[in-house]
C-alpha cells in the first residue's frame, strides 16, 4: 500500500502538547511520519500514513486527549 498524506486540524499547540501525543502516534505501525505545524492557526497535523485510516489517526489523537478533525483537501 502506498503512503498517503492525511491532514487534520487540531488543538496541539505547543511543544508540551506534541510531547504528550508523540508516544501515541509513534507506536502506531501504520504511521510512517507525522508533524504538527504549531505556527499555523489550525495547528495542522500532517500524517504520512502507511496504511492508517483517517479514523485511526483521529482515535489515536483523541485518546491522547486532544481535539482533531480532518481537513478535506
C-alpha positions in Angstrom: 0.0 0.0 0.0 1.4 3.4 -0.9 1.9 6.1 1.6 -0.7 8.9 1.6 -0.7 12.2 3.4 -3.6 13.0 5.8 -4.1 16.4 7.3 -6.1 17.4 10.4 -7.0 20.5 12.3 -6.1 20.0 16.0 -5.6 21.8 19.3 -2.0 20.5 19.6 -0.5 24.0 20.1 2.9 23.7 21.9 5.9 21.6 22.5 4.4 20.1 25.6 1.3 19.0 23.7 3.5 17.5 21.0 5.4 15.6 23.7 2.1 14.3 25.0 0.8 13.0 21.7 4.2 11.7 20.4 4.2 8.3 22.1 0.7 7.6 20.8 1.5 8.4 17.2 5.0 6.9 17.3 3.7 3.5 18.4 1.2 3.3 15.5 2.8 1.0 13.0 0.7 2.3 10.2 2.1 5.8 10.5 5.5 6.3 9.0 5.9 10.1 9.7 3.9 12.9 11.4 4.4 16.5 12.2 2.4 19.4 13.7 2.6 22.9 12.4 2.1 24.8 15.7 2.7 28.1 13.9 -0.5 27.7 11.8 -3.8 29.0 13.0 -5.4 25.5 12.7 -2.4 23.6 14.3 -2.3 21.3 11.3 -1.2 17.7 12.0 0.2 16.1 8.8 0.4 12.3 8.9 2.2 10.2 6.4 0.0 7.1 6.5 1.5 3.7 5.8 -2.0 2.1 6.0 -3.5 4.1 8.8 -7.0 5.4 8.1 -8.2 8.8 8.9 -10.4 7.4 11.7 -7.5 5.5 13.2 -5.5 8.8 13.4 -8.5 10.6 14.9 -8.9 7.8 17.6 -5.1 8.0 18.5 -5.1 11.7 18.9 -8.4 11.7 20.9 -7.0 9.0 23.2 -4.1 11.3 23.9 -6.6 14.0 25.0 -6.7 16.3 22.0 -9.3 17.6 19.6 -8.9 16.7 16.0 -10.9 17.0 12.8 -10.0 16.1 9.2 -9.2 18.8 6.7 -10.8 17.9 3.4 -8.3 18.8 0.7 
